[in-house]
Structure formats: structure tokens, C-alpha cells
Amino acid sequence: MNANNRTHVECYSGDMYAQEPRSFAFREEQRTVQEVRKRWREPTRLCFEVLADDGTVYLLAYHEATDQWYVSR
């Protein structure tokens, strides 16, 4: 994911940061997460496949080392 895909994500943080995304910005529009369909950890990031309120499935990725979120469709 490149720097152009950076986004701001509001998330639930219980036992750890970025436990579950709740909303995010995509192309300057705010989207609400309706469902987290899948979550997994890769060596450098946490990934979430989410269904947003616009009916689109997005991939949100949180890079822990840089404290940055990225979004793609």
C-alpha cells in the first residue's frame, strides 16, 4: 500500500490498540464499518476486511511500526 492510501481510522481499543475498526475516511468521505468480515496479522501489520455502510468491502491495514493506517478496495 502506498502513501496515497493513508487514512484515519476510529477503532475500538480494548486489550490492544487497533482491536477493531469502527469508521474510516475514504476519498474524503467518512465510512462506518458495518461488519468486520476477516482479520489477520502479517509480520508488519494488522489487516481487516470490512463491509462499510456504502456496501463496499475495504481492506484496512494498520502498520504498527509507523503508526499509520491504509485503505484499499
FIVO-204983 format. One record per atom (N, C-alpha, C, O, CB): residue in three letters; x, y, z; residue number from 1; atom name. Coordinates in pm, 1 decimal. Atoms other than C-alpha are relative to their C-alpha. Glycine has a CB too. Layout:
BEGIN
ALA_X_Y_Z_NUM_CA
...
This chain:
BEGIN
MET_85.4_-117.8_0.0_1_N
MET_0.0_0.0_0.0_1_CA
MET_89.3_123.3_0.0_1_C
MET_190.8_128.3_69.5_1_O
MET_-96.8_0.3_122.6_1_CB
ASN_-84.8_-118.4_8.5_2_N
ASN_135.4_339.3_-86.3_2_CA
ASN_-53.8_113.1_87.1_2_C
ASN_-162.6_104.1_143.9_2_O
ASN_11.4_46.4_-144.9_2_CB
ALA_33.7_-113.2_-88.3_3_N
ALA_125.7_670.2_97.7_3_CA
ALA_-129.6_68.1_-40.3_3_C
ALA_-194.2_131.0_43.5_3_O
ALA_112.6_102.0_-0.2_3_CB
ASN_124.9_-61.0_45.1_4_N
ASN_-168.8_788.5_-114.5_4_CA
ASN_-122.8_-68.1_59.9_4_C
ASN_-232.2_-11.7_57.4_4_O
ASN_-7.8_-4.5_-151.3_4_CB
ASN_110.6_74.6_-58.8_5_N
ASN_-385.4_527.6_57.1_5_CA
ASN_-8.9_17.3_151.1_5_C
ASN_-87.0_-52.0_216.2_5_O
ASN_13.5_-146.0_-33.2_5_CB
ARG_7.0_-22.4_-144.6_6_N
ARG_-322.4_658.6_409.7_6_CA
ARG_-138.3_50.2_37.0_6_C
ARG_-203.5_120.3_-40.3_6_O
ARG_108.3_100.7_46.2_6_CB
THR_131.6_-41.8_-45.1_7_N
THR_-635.8_713.5_611.5_7_CA
THR_-0.2_17.3_150.4_7_C
THR_93.7_-22.2_219.5_7_O
THR_-106.7_-100.8_-42.5_7_CB
HIS_22.9_-9.9_-144.5_8_N
HIS_-765.1_799.7_955.3_8_CA
HIS_-107.8_-102.1_35.1_8_C
HIS_-210.5_-110.8_-32.2_8_O
HIS_-42.6_146.9_43.3_8_CB
VAL_94.5_103.2_-42.3_9_N
VAL_-943.2_517.8_1138.1_9_CA
VAL_-34.8_21.0_146.4_9_C
VAL_53.5_39.7_230.2_9_O
VAL_58.3_-142.0_-22.7_9_CB
GLU_47.6_4.6_-138.4_10_N
GLU_-1153.4_530.9_1452.7_10_CA
GLU_-17.0_-147.2_32.3_10_C
GLU_-79.8_-221.0_-43.6_10_O
GLU_-135.6_81.7_20.8_10_CB
CYS_8.9_141.9_-30.9_11_N
CYS_-1124.2_199.3_1627.2_11_CA
CYS_-24.6_-23.6_148.8_11_C
CYS_4.2_60.8_233.7_11_O
CYS_127.0_-71.2_-43.9_11_CB
TYR_14.6_46.2_-136.9_12_N
TYR_-1216.8_13.2_1940.2_12_CA
TYR_135.1_-53.6_42.3_12_C
TYR_198.1_-130.4_-30.5_12_O
TYR_-112.8_-108.8_13.9_12_CB
SER_-127.2_47.7_-52.8_13_N
SER_-910.5_-48.0_2151.8_13_CA
SER_-22.9_-51.0_141.1_13_C
SER_-29.4_26.6_236.3_13_O
SER_108.2_112.2_-2.1_13_CB
GLY_20.6_62.3_-129.8_14_N
GLY_-965.9_-291.2_2434.8_14_CA
GLY_132.7_-41.4_59.3_14_C
GLY_201.2_38.9_122.6_14_O
GLY_-93.2_-120.6_-11.4_14_CB
ASP_-125.9_53.3_-51.4_15_N
ASP_-670.7_-512.0_2525.0_15_CA
ASP_121.1_54.1_-75.6_15_C
ASP_232.9_52.5_-24.2_15_O
ASP_-1.3_-151.3_-7.2_15_CB
MET_-108.5_-50.8_82.8_16_N
MET_-464.1_-359.4_2244.7_16_CA
MET_-54.0_108.3_-92.1_16_C
MET_-174.8_116.7_-114.6_16_O
MET_65.9_-114.0_-81.7_16_CB
TYR_42.6_-101.0_95.2_17_N
TYR_-470.5_-66.4_2003.6_17_CA
TYR_-38.5_-69.0_-131.0_17_C
TYR_15.4_-173.9_-166.0_17_O
TYR_112.0_105.9_-23.0_17_CB
ALA_44.3_50.1_130.9_18_N
ALA_-645.2_-125.7_1672.4_18_CA
ALA_-63.8_-137.3_10.1_18_C
ALA_-42.8_-223.0_-75.8_18_O
ALA_116.8_-5.5_-96.6_18_CB
GLN_64.4_129.7_-17.9_19_N
GLN_-850.9_-413.1_1805.0_19_CA
GLN_-111.7_-21.8_-101.5_19_C
GLN_-127.7_-132.0_-154.1_19_O
GLN_-55.2_-12.3_141.3_19_CB
GLU_107.9_12.0_98.0_20_N
GLU_-1149.5_-339.5_1577.3_20_CA
GLU_-33.8_137.4_-57.5_20_C
GLU_-71.4_227.9_17.1_20_O
GLU_-125.5_-64.2_64.2_20_CB
PRO_33.7_-128.6_60.5_21_N
PRO_-1204.1_-56.6_1326.7_21_CA
PRO_-150.4_25.9_5.3_21_C
PRO_-230.6_-65.7_-12.4_21_O
PRO_49.0_5.1_-144.9_21_CB
ARG_141.2_-39.4_-6.6_22_N
ARG_-1532.9_133.8_1363.0_22_CA
ARG_-39.2_92.4_-114.6_22_C
ARG_-151.1_84.1_-165.1_22_O
ARG_-29.2_68.2_132.9_22_CB
SER_25.6_-88.5_113.6_23_N
SER_-1506.2_403.4_1093.0_23_CA
SER_133.3_44.0_-58.9_23_C
SER_237.9_32.6_4.9_23_O
SER_-85.2_123.6_42.8_23_CB
PHE_-122.0_-41.6_68.5_24_N
PHE_-1256.7_539.6_841.8_24_CA
PHE_-36.2_97.9_-111.5_24_C
PHE_-152.1_108.6_-151.6_24_O
PHE_76.8_-123.0_-57.0_24_CB
ALA_17.4_-93.1_111.3_25_N
ALA_-1210.4_800.4_570.9_25_CA
ALA_48.3_-67.0_-127.8_25_C
ALA_152.6_-132.2_-130.1_25_O
ALA_76.9_133.3_25.3_25_CB
PHE_-40.3_49.4_131.9_26_N
PHE_-1200.8_701.5_203.8_26_CA
PHE_-38.4_105.7_-102.1_26_C
PHE_-155.8_140.1_-115.8_26_O
PHE_-67.2_-138.8_-33.4_26_CB
ARG_21.1_-105.9_99.6_27_N
ARG_-1161.0_964.4_-69.4_27_CA
ARG_-79.9_116.2_58.6_27_C
ARG_-176.4_165.1_-0.2_27_O
ARG_-72.4_-56.2_-123.3_27_CB
GLU_55.6_-115.0_-71.5_28_N
GLU_-1252.6_1236.9_177.7_28_CA
GLU_-144.1_-18.1_46.4_28_C
GLU_-210.5_79.6_80.9_28_O
GLU_7.8_120.1_-86.9_28_CB
GLU_131.9_29.1_-54.4_29_N
GLU_-1577.7_1066.0_279.8_29_CA
GLU_14.6_-95.0_117.8_29_C
GLU_94.3_-188.8_113.8_29_O
GLU_-92.9_-60.2_-108.2_29_CB
GLN_-3.4_84.5_-118.8_30_N
GLN_-1636.9_911.4_620.6_30_CA
GLN_-87.0_-122.9_-22.6_30_C
GLN_-201.4_-111.2_-66.5_30_O
GLN_-47.2_78.4_125.0_30_CB
ARG_71.4_126.7_12.9_31_N
ARG_-1741.8_545.2_614.9_31_CA
ARG_-10.8_-65.3_136.7_31_C
ARG_82.8_-59.9_216.4_31_O
ARG_71.1_-94.5_-100.5_31_CB
THR_20.7_74.3_-124.0_32_N
THR_-1887.1_344.3_902.4_32_CA
THR_14.3_-148.4_-29.8_32_C
THR_-39.4_-198.3_-128.7_32_O
THR_-139.5_31.2_62.4_32_CB
VAL_-16.9_144.3_15.7_33_N
VAL_-1783.6_-17.9_942.5_33_CA
VAL_-127.2_-69.2_49.3_33_C
VAL_-166.3_-54.5_165.1_33_O
VAL_126.3_-51.3_78.1_33_CB
GLN_119.4_75.7_-34.9_34_N
GLN_-2093.3_-237.6_938.0_34_CA
GLN_35.5_-138.1_54.2_34_C
GLN_-32.2_-191.7_141.8_34_O
GLN_-91.1_-13.3_-121.0_34_CB
GLU_-40.1_135.2_-39.0_35_N
GLU_-1908.8_-567.4_976.2_35_CA
GLU_148.7_-19.5_-26.2_35_C
GLU_199.6_20.7_-130.8_35_O
GLU_-82.8_-106.3_-76.4_35_CB
VAL_-137.4_44.7_23.6_36_N
VAL_-1553.4_-693.1_1021.1_36_CA
VAL_-12.9_-143.5_-48.4_36_C
VAL_-49.0_-232.6_28.4_36_O
VAL_92.1_11.7_130.9_36_CB
ARG_18.1_131.9_60.0_37_N
ARG_-1554.9_-990.5_785.6_37_CA
ARG_116.4_-93.5_27.3_37_C
ARG_99.1_-214.9_38.5_37_O
ARG_-19.7_13.5_-148.0_37_CB
LYS_-120.1_82.1_-17.4_38_N
LYS_-1199.8_-1108.2_840.7_38_CA
LYS_106.9_86.7_63.4_38_C
LYS_114.2_206.6_36.8_38_O
LYS_49.7_-59.9_-136.3_38_CB
ARG_-114.8_-70.5_-58.2_39_N
ARG_-896.4_-1010.6_1045.1_39_CA
ARG_117.5_-96.3_5.5_39_C
ARG_100.2_-216.1_27.9_39_O
ARG_-33.1_56.0_142.9_39_CB
TRP_-120.3_81.9_-5.7_40_N
TRP_-540.0_-1135.4_1035.6_40_CA
TRP_120.6_88.1_26.7_40_C
TRP_117.3_209.8_8.5_40_O
TRP_18.7_-79.4_-130.4_40_CB
ARG_-125.5_-69.9_-29.1_41_N
ARG_-188.1_-1042.6_1134.9_41_CA
ARG_105.0_-45.6_-99.6_41_C
ARG_120.2_-164.6_-127.0_41_O
ARG_47.4_-26.2_146.5_41_CB
GLU_-116.1_25.4_84.0_42_N
GLU_104.8_-1016.4_898.1_42_CA
GLU_121.7_47.5_77.7_42_C
GLU_106.2_112.9_180.8_42_O
GLU_-11.7_72.3_-139.9_42_CB
PRO_-118.9_-37.5_-79.2_43_N
PRO_464.6_-961.9_1009.5_43_CA
PRO_8.6_147.1_38.9_43_C
PRO_57.6_179.0_147.2_43_O
PRO_122.3_-35.4_-76.0_43_CB
THR_-15.7_-143.0_-30.0_44_N
THR_442.4_-581.4_992.1_44_CA
THR_-131.1_75.2_16.4_44_C
THR_-130.2_196.8_35.4_44_O
THR_79.3_64.9_-107.8_44_CB
ARG_127.5_-72.1_-6.4_45_N
ARG_71.5_-503.9_1007.8_45_CA
ARG_-115.7_-88.7_44.4_45_C
ARG_-110.5_-211.4_37.1_45_O
ARG_-31.7_60.2_-134.9_45_CB
LEU_128.2_63.7_-28.7_46_N
LEU_-277.9_-587.7_1127.6_46_CA
LEU_-91.9_31.0_-115.9_46_C
LEU_-96.2_145.1_-161.9_46_O
LEU_-61.0_49.0_136.3_46_CB
CYS_86.9_-19.9_115.5_47_N
CYS_-530.7_-635.7_847.4_47_CA
CYS_-144.1_-34.6_35.0_47_C
CYS_-171.6_-126.5_112.2_47_O
CYS_47.7_-84.7_-118.8_47_CB
PHE_142.8_19.3_-22.0_48_N
PHE_-908.6_-612.5_844.9_48_CA
PHE_-71.8_11.7_-133.8_48_C
PHE_-53.5_109.4_-206.4_48_O
PHE_-55.8_103.3_102.6_48_CB
GLU_90.8_-10.4_113.8_49_N
GLU_-1152.0_-689.0_565.3_49_CA
GLU_-133.6_41.6_57.9_49_C
GLU_-191.3_-29.8_139.9_49_O
GLU_-10.5_-135.9_-81.9_49_CB
VAL_121.4_-55.1_-60.5_50_N
VAL_-1457.1_-475.6_640.8_50_CA
VAL_-105.1_31.3_-105.9_50_C
VAL_-73.3_62.8_-220.6_50_O
VAL_32.8_126.3_80.2_50_CB
LEU_112.9_-44.2_81.0_51_N
LEU_-1800.4_-409.6_495.5_51_CA
LEU_-41.1_135.6_53.4_51_C
LEU_-70.8_150.1_171.9_51_O
LEU_-119.6_-102.7_3.7_51_CB
ALA_33.5_-136.1_-42.0_52_N
ALA_-1876.8_-37.1_502.2_52_CA
ALA_-146.2_31.8_-28.7_52_C
ALA_-216.6_-44.2_-95.1_52_O
ALA_90.5_101.5_-70.3_52_CB
ASP_139.5_-41.8_14.8_53_N
ASP_-2205.6_150.0_510.0_53_CA
ASP_-39.6_32.7_-143.8_53_C
ASP_-158.2_50.5_-171.5_53_O
ASP_-25.6_119.4_86.1_53_CB
ASP_32.6_-21.4_141.5_54_N
ASP_-2182.3_212.4_133.3_54_CA
ASP_-12.6_-131.7_-75.8_54_C
ASP_-30.5_-131.8_-197.6_54_O
ASP_106.2_87.4_-65.9_54_CB
GLY_14.1_131.5_61.1_55_N
GLY_-2199.7_-164.1_68.6_55_CA
GLY_126.7_-54.0_-63.5_55_C
GLY_124.4_-159.2_-127.3_55_O
GLY_-106.0_4.9_-102.0_55_CB
THR_-128.1_38.4_59.5_56_N
THR_-1835.1_-186.0_-37.6_56_CA
THR_87.2_-70.3_103.4_56_C
THR_85.3_-36.2_221.7_56_O
THR_73.1_123.7_-56.8_56_CB
VAL_-97.1_68.1_-85.3_57_N
VAL_-1574.2_-423.6_104.4_57_CA
VAL_134.6_69.1_-16.9_57_C
VAL_181.6_88.7_-128.9_57_O
VAL_10.0_-152.6_-35.0_57_CB
TYR_-128.9_-67.9_-2.2_58_N
TYR_-1249.1_-249.9_201.5_58_CA
TYR_101.2_-82.2_78.0_58_C
TYR_65.0_-163.5_163.1_58_O
TYR_-13.3_140.5_60.8_58_CB
LEU_-109.4_55.4_-79.3_59_N
LEU_-912.1_-365.2_328.6_59_CA
LEU_62.5_114.6_77.3_59_C
LEU_109.9_211.7_18.4_59_O
LEU_106.1_-73.0_-90.0_59_CB
LEU_-67.6_-96.3_-87.1_60_N
LEU_-782.0_-166.0_625.7_60_CA
LEU_122.9_-68.5_57.0_60_C
LEU_115.4_-182.8_102.1_60_O
LEU_-94.6_51.8_114.4_60_CB
ALA_-124.4_56.6_-52.6_61_N
ALA_-423.5_-222.8_733.6_61_CA
ALA_66.2_101.4_92.6_61_C
ALA_83.5_218.0_57.3_61_O
ALA_96.6_-40.1_-115.6_61_CB
TYR_-67.8_-83.9_-97.7_62_N
TYR_-253.4_-84.1_1042.1_62_CA
TYR_145.0_-43.8_11.0_62_C
TYR_174.3_-155.7_53.2_62_O
TYR_-70.1_-7.0_137.6_62_CB
HIS_-143.6_27.8_-9.9_63_N
HIS_126.2_-65.8_1024.5_63_CA
HIS_47.7_47.7_136.6_63_C
HIS_54.5_167.7_163.1_63_O
HIS_80.6_69.9_-115.9_63_CB
GLU_-35.2_-30.9_-138.5_64_N
GLU_241.2_-81.2_1384.0_64_CA
GLU_127.9_82.3_11.6_64_C
GLU_134.7_173.1_94.5_64_O
GLU_15.2_-127.7_78.4_64_CB
ALA_-129.2_-69.0_-12.3_65_N
ALA_598.4_40.7_1327.8_65_CA
ALA_-10.3_148.9_-32.7_65_C
ALA_58.7_231.0_27.8_65_O
ALA_102.8_-65.1_-91.6_65_CB
THR_14.1_-140.8_38.8_66_N
THR_487.7_365.0_1160.5_66_CA
THR_-125.0_64.8_55.9_66_C
THR_-146.0_184.7_37.7_66_O
THR_-1.0_12.1_-149.5_66_CB
ASP_124.4_-48.6_-59.3_67_N
ASP_154.6_400.6_1343.8_67_CA
ASP_-89.7_64.8_-106.3_67_C
ASP_-148.5_170.4_-83.3_67_O
ASP_30.3_100.7_112.7_67_CB
GLN_77.9_-50.3_113.0_68_N
GLN_-22.5_450.7_1007.8_68_CA
GLN_-104.2_-102.2_-44.0_68_C
GLN_-79.4_-222.7_-42.0_68_O
GLN_92.4_35.1_-117.4_68_CB
TRP_105.4_81.1_58.2_69_N
TRP_-349.4_317.2_865.8_69_CA
TRP_-2.2_21.4_-151.3_69_C
TRP_26.5_130.7_-200.2_69_O
TRP_-137.4_34.5_63.0_69_CB
TYR_14.2_-5.8_144.4_70_N
TYR_-400.4_238.3_496.8_70_CA
TYR_-130.8_-67.9_-39.0_70_C
TYR_-177.1_-159.9_28.4_70_O
TYR_121.1_-66.9_-70.8_70_CB
VAL_127.1_54.5_47.5_71_N
VAL_-717.4_163.2_299.5_71_CA
VAL_9.4_-29.8_-148.8_71_C
VAL_75.3_42.7_-223.3_71_O
VAL_-116.2_97.9_28.3_71_CB
SER_12.8_31.1_141.9_72_N
SER_-787.0_-4.7_-34.4_72_CA
SER_-129.9_-75.1_-21.7_72_C
SER_-188.2_-129.0_72.3_72_O
SER_121.1_-82.8_-50.9_72_CB
ARG_121.2_74.0_35.5_73_N
ARG_-1083.5_-157.1_-218.0_73_CA
ARG_36.4_-121.7_-78.8_73_C
ARG_-51.5_-198.1_-118.6_73_O
ARG_-97.3_86.8_-79.2_73_CB
